[in-house]
Amino acid sequence: MGWKDVARLASEWAEAKKTELLTTDRHTREGAGHQAERVEEDAKQEAVTSLLENVLPPSLAEKVTAARPENVAARRAEREQREAAARRERLAGMVAGGATAELTLTISGGEQGTTTVTLPCERHEEHPEAERPEEGYDEGPPPLSWLRVSLEAPDPVPVGSTTLSGLTIGVPAFAGPGRYDLVDLWERSERGEIGWWEALDVFLSPHQEADDACWFVDVAGGSPAVVDVAADGLRFDLPMASAISTIRATGSISW
């Protein structure tokens, strides 16, 4: 532990103790007490870490140093920067290759907004039965065929009171162009008439990282949830819910 680290911890501890002893506000006093305890624990941890760095063989001391919180945080930041750069490169490659689609989106309910934007788009179909026709399914119905359409924005796109970073529309029991009633398909899945699927397959994310603000299709709330698929795109009308709010997302994707 360097002298600057010692001085920093001592200053933080002294400030917290002064606040704890002099303030008349109970909540402030309790907060200062917790802060002083945290500084004391940090000091103990720093002392142990410094001791180990000085007494262990170099190969082991390096591991102790690498495990310091500030070094762990620095490695995490570097990794996130590399991942962000790789993501941008991937999306730029999709745009250069023409893998894009135009999205028209209107959000109502807990958030409000509308936008039309062209974004990188991945689109693919899954047909498990066609891939493994010789295999039987003795323990329930066979897995579902799918159409999956995913749009991803390099940077969050403003949509009125919220933003859009990603939108994935998964169409279960896909069998070509037509109307797909997601509520009916979910109820049939619950009854075991068709393969299992869940709301995680249809989501709208306002942020690049998944969090409590991410909306998933709400097939159990009593509102219609419909996707109309055509040869050159699809239209959707979906009730959606997150841990924070509920919305209705309507619009189209054209490829």
HELIX and SHEET records of a PDB file:
HELIX    1   1 TRP A    3  LEU A   22  1                                  20    
HELIX    2   2 ARG A   26  VAL A   55  1                                  30    
HELIX    3   3 PRO A   58  ALA A   66  1                                   9    
HELIX    4   4 PRO A   69  ALA A   96  1                                  28    
HELIX    5   5 PRO A  128  GLU A  131  1                                   4    
HELIX    6   6 LEU A  182  GLU A  190  1                                   9    
HELIX    7   7 ALA A  199  ASP A  201  5                                   3    
SHEET    1   A10 GLY A 178  ASP A 181  0                                        
SHEET    2   A10 VAL A 226  ALA A 230 -1                                        
SHEET    3   A10 GLY A 233  ALA A 241 -1                                        
SHEET    4   A10 TRP A 215  VAL A 217 -1                                        
SHEET    5   A10 PHE A 203  SER A 205 -1                                        
SHEET    6   A10 THR A 162  PRO A 172 -1                                        
SHEET    7   A10 TRP A 146  VAL A 159 -1                                        
SHEET    8   A10 GLY A 113  GLU A 126 -1                                        
SHEET    9   A10 THR A 100  GLY A 109 -1                                        
SHEET   10   A10 THR A 246  SER A 254 -1                                        
END                                                                             
